[in-house]
Amino acid sequence: MTKAALLACLALGLSSCAEKPPVTGVAPFYRQLDRQGAAVDANAAAEILSAYRRNHGLGPLAVDPALTALAQASASSAARADKPASADALKARLTAAGVKSPGINLSAGYRTLAEAFSGWRESPQHNRVLLQNPATRFGIATAYAPGSKYKVYWALVVAGP
């Protein structure tokens, strides 16, 4: 679209004139994670978590590879055991390892990032982790457990700078 055409569309307020990205499938927020090899999209999680935090006057969260690895280990361990892990135990280990202001959300049964995010917002305990201050970074992971009634185990780890 030429600059002149774009300006004309903007002046007329015609959103249908704008070029739209091609639809390539299900948005990461709604992808089903209850299958082998599926993994939560950390960048999509960063967008939604950061937007939610901004709406509450807090700073954004950045994906942290070390916290992501910890989250993956926790989700995978819970999936192998077919039993949610203890957030308090993981938080104590992180604190002992020098991680600043760790917050942990462990859950199971959510099939999409949208479901997990919605469930966490509605739970006062989990919502406190989403809105933890001074959190600046996070790791998120899922693990598939095909024989489990839950199917998907989740781990979200947030921490300060």
Sine and cosine of phi, psi and omega as CSV:
sin_phi,cos_phi,sin_psi,cos_psi,sin_omega,cos_omega
0.00,0.00,0.72,-0.69,-0.01,-1.00
-0.96,0.27,0.31,-0.95,0.00,-1.00
-0.88,0.47,-0.65,0.76,0.00,-1.00
-0.90,0.44,-0.66,0.75,-0.01,-1.00
-0.92,0.40,-0.65,0.76,0.02,-1.00
-0.90,0.44,-0.69,0.73,0.03,-1.00
-0.89,0.45,-0.62,0.79,0.04,-1.00
-0.90,0.43,-0.68,0.73,0.02,-1.00
-0.89,0.45,-0.68,0.73,0.01,-1.00
-0.90,0.43,-0.67,0.75,0.00,-1.00
-0.89,0.45,-0.59,0.80,-0.01,-1.00
-1.00,0.08,-0.17,0.99,0.00,-1.00
0.94,0.33,0.51,0.86,-0.04,-1.00
-0.99,-0.12,0.99,-0.13,-0.01,-1.00
-0.93,0.37,-0.37,0.93,-0.01,-1.00
-0.95,0.32,-0.24,0.97,0.05,-1.00
-0.97,0.25,-0.44,0.90,-0.08,-1.00
-0.92,0.40,0.60,-0.80,0.08,-1.00
-0.95,0.30,0.66,-0.75,-0.02,-1.00
-0.90,-0.43,0.60,-0.80,0.04,-1.00
-0.91,0.41,0.51,-0.86,0.01,-1.00
-0.91,0.42,0.56,-0.83,0.06,-1.00
-0.98,0.18,0.85,-0.53,-0.08,-1.00
-0.92,-0.40,0.16,0.99,-0.01,-1.00
0.72,-0.69,-0.37,-0.93,-0.05,-1.00
-0.97,0.23,0.69,-0.72,0.04,-1.00
-0.89,0.46,0.55,-0.83,-0.04,-1.00
-0.81,0.58,-0.51,0.86,-0.01,-1.00
-0.90,0.44,-0.46,0.89,-0.07,-1.00
-0.93,-0.37,0.08,1.00,0.01,-1.00
-0.91,0.42,0.71,-0.70,0.05,-1.00
-0.95,0.30,0.77,-0.64,-0.04,-1.00
-0.94,-0.33,0.16,0.99,-0.03,-1.00
-1.00,-0.06,0.83,0.56,0.07,-1.00
-0.44,-0.90,0.42,-0.91,-0.01,-1.00
-0.85,0.53,0.71,-0.71,0.06,-1.00
1.00,0.09,-0.14,0.99,0.01,-1.00
-0.96,0.26,0.58,-0.81,0.01,-1.00
-0.59,-0.81,0.57,-0.82,0.04,-1.00
-0.91,0.41,0.59,-0.80,0.03,-1.00
-1.00,0.07,0.96,-0.28,-0.07,-1.00
-0.90,0.44,-0.56,0.83,0.01,-1.00
-0.93,0.36,-0.63,0.78,0.08,-1.00
-0.90,0.43,-0.64,0.77,0.04,-1.00
-0.89,0.45,-0.66,0.75,0.02,-1.00
-0.87,0.49,-0.65,0.76,0.01,-1.00
-0.89,0.46,-0.76,0.65,-0.08,-1.00
-0.95,0.31,-0.65,0.76,0.02,-1.00
-0.90,0.43,-0.68,0.73,-0.02,-1.00
-0.92,0.39,-0.65,0.76,0.04,-1.00
-0.89,0.45,-0.68,0.73,0.02,-1.00
-0.88,0.47,-0.70,0.72,0.00,-1.00
-0.91,0.41,-0.65,0.76,0.04,-1.00
-0.86,0.51,-0.64,0.77,0.02,-1.00
-0.89,0.45,-0.29,0.96,0.02,-1.00
-0.94,-0.35,0.31,0.95,0.08,-1.00
0.97,0.24,0.32,0.95,-0.02,-1.00
-0.94,-0.35,0.29,-0.96,0.02,-1.00
-0.98,0.21,0.24,-0.97,-0.02,-1.00
-0.96,0.28,0.20,-0.98,0.10,-0.99
-0.92,-0.40,0.65,-0.76,0.07,-1.00
-0.95,-0.32,0.58,-0.82,0.05,-1.00
-0.91,0.40,0.76,-0.65,0.01,-1.00
-0.89,-0.46,0.88,-0.48,-0.05,-1.00
-0.86,0.52,-0.60,0.80,-0.01,-1.00
-0.93,0.37,-0.66,0.75,0.04,-1.00
-0.93,0.36,-0.54,0.84,0.06,-1.00
-0.90,0.43,-0.67,0.75,0.04,-1.00
-0.89,0.45,-0.66,0.75,0.05,-1.00
-0.90,0.44,-0.67,0.74,0.03,-1.00
-0.89,0.46,-0.67,0.75,0.00,-1.00
-0.90,0.43,-0.67,0.74,0.03,-1.00
-0.88,0.48,-0.65,0.76,-0.01,-1.00
-0.93,0.37,-0.72,0.69,0.01,-1.00
-0.89,0.45,-0.68,0.74,-0.01,-1.00
-0.91,0.42,-0.65,0.76,0.03,-1.00
-0.89,0.45,-0.69,0.73,0.02,-1.00
-0.90,0.43,-0.64,0.77,0.01,-1.00
-0.91,0.42,-0.66,0.75,0.03,-1.00
-0.89,0.45,-0.65,0.76,-0.02,-1.00
-0.99,0.13,-0.22,0.97,-0.10,-1.00
0.80,0.60,0.70,0.71,-0.02,-1.00
-0.40,-0.92,0.80,-0.61,0.03,-1.00
-0.84,0.54,0.61,-0.79,0.00,-1.00
-0.99,0.14,0.09,-1.00,0.02,-1.00
-1.00,-0.03,0.88,-0.47,0.04,-1.00
-0.90,0.43,-0.60,0.80,-0.01,-1.00
-0.89,0.45,-0.65,0.76,0.00,-1.00
-0.91,0.41,-0.68,0.73,0.02,-1.00
-0.91,0.41,-0.67,0.75,0.02,-1.00
-0.87,0.49,-0.67,0.74,0.02,-1.00
-0.89,0.45,-0.67,0.74,0.03,-1.00
-0.89,0.45,-0.66,0.75,-0.01,-1.00
-0.92,0.40,-0.68,0.73,0.03,-1.00
-0.88,0.48,-0.70,0.72,0.02,-1.00
-0.89,0.45,-0.49,0.87,0.01,-1.00
-0.99,0.11,0.01,1.00,0.07,-1.00
1.00,-0.05,0.16,0.99,0.04,-1.00
-0.96,0.29,0.79,-0.62,-0.05,-1.00
-0.99,0.17,0.77,-0.64,0.10,-0.99
0.75,0.66,0.82,0.57,-0.01,-1.00
-0.95,0.32,0.57,-0.82,0.13,-0.99
-0.73,-0.69,0.61,-0.79,-0.13,-0.99
-0.75,-0.66,0.75,-0.66,0.23,-0.97
-0.87,-0.50,0.89,-0.46,0.10,-1.00
-0.88,-0.47,0.72,-0.69,0.00,-1.00
-0.41,-0.91,0.07,-1.00,-0.01,-1.00
-0.48,-0.88,0.48,-0.87,0.11,-0.99
0.97,-0.24,-0.35,0.94,0.04,-1.00
-0.96,0.29,0.74,-0.67,-0.07,-1.00
-1.00,-0.08,-0.29,0.96,-0.02,-1.00
-0.69,-0.72,0.29,-0.96,0.10,-1.00
-0.88,0.48,-0.61,0.79,0.02,-1.00
-0.86,0.50,-0.70,0.71,0.01,-1.00
-0.90,0.43,-0.71,0.71,-0.01,-1.00
-0.89,0.46,-0.74,0.67,-0.02,-1.00
-0.88,0.48,-0.69,0.72,0.02,-1.00
-0.89,0.46,-0.71,0.70,0.02,-1.00
-0.89,0.46,-0.66,0.75,0.00,-1.00
-0.92,0.40,-0.64,0.77,0.03,-1.00
-0.89,0.45,-0.58,0.81,-0.07,-1.00
-0.99,0.16,-0.23,0.97,0.02,-1.00
-0.99,-0.15,0.89,-0.46,-0.02,-1.00
-0.80,0.60,-0.67,0.74,-0.01,-1.00
-0.91,0.43,-0.72,0.70,0.00,-1.00
-0.94,0.33,-0.58,0.81,0.00,-1.00
-0.90,0.43,-0.57,0.82,0.06,-1.00
-0.85,0.53,-0.60,0.80,0.03,-1.00
-0.93,0.37,-0.69,0.72,0.02,-1.00
-0.85,0.53,-0.59,0.81,-0.08,-1.00
-0.97,-0.24,0.31,0.95,-0.03,-1.00
-0.90,0.44,0.71,-0.70,0.04,-1.00
-0.85,-0.52,0.77,-0.63,0.34,0.94
-0.97,-0.23,0.74,0.67,0.00,-1.00
-0.86,0.50,0.67,-0.74,0.01,-1.00
-0.74,-0.68,-0.22,0.97,-0.08,-1.00
-0.59,-0.81,0.30,-0.95,-0.04,-1.00
-0.39,-0.92,0.27,-0.96,0.17,-0.99
-0.71,-0.70,0.60,-0.80,0.00,-1.00
-0.65,-0.76,0.59,-0.81,-0.01,-1.00
-0.39,-0.92,0.37,-0.93,0.10,-0.99
-0.76,-0.65,0.36,-0.93,0.10,-0.99
-0.63,-0.78,0.71,-0.71,-0.04,-1.00
-1.00,-0.01,0.73,-0.68,0.04,-1.00
-0.80,-0.60,1.00,-0.01,-0.14,-0.99
-0.86,0.50,-0.53,0.85,-0.03,-1.00
-1.00,0.03,-0.02,1.00,-0.08,-1.00
-1.00,0.03,0.49,-0.87,0.12,-0.99
-0.93,0.38,-0.41,0.91,-0.01,-1.00
-0.99,0.15,-0.55,0.83,-0.03,-1.00
0.93,0.36,-0.70,0.72,-0.06,-1.00
-0.77,-0.64,0.79,-0.62,0.10,-1.00
-0.96,-0.27,0.61,-0.79,-0.07,-1.00
-0.85,-0.53,0.53,-0.85,0.17,-0.99
-0.61,-0.79,0.78,-0.62,0.10,-0.99
-0.83,-0.55,0.80,-0.59,0.03,-1.00
-0.84,-0.54,0.85,-0.53,0.08,-1.00
-0.90,-0.44,0.44,-0.90,-0.02,-1.00
-0.41,-0.91,0.33,-0.94,0.05,-1.00
-0.97,0.22,-0.02,-1.00,-0.06,-1.00
-0.89,0.45,0.00,0.00,0.00,0.00
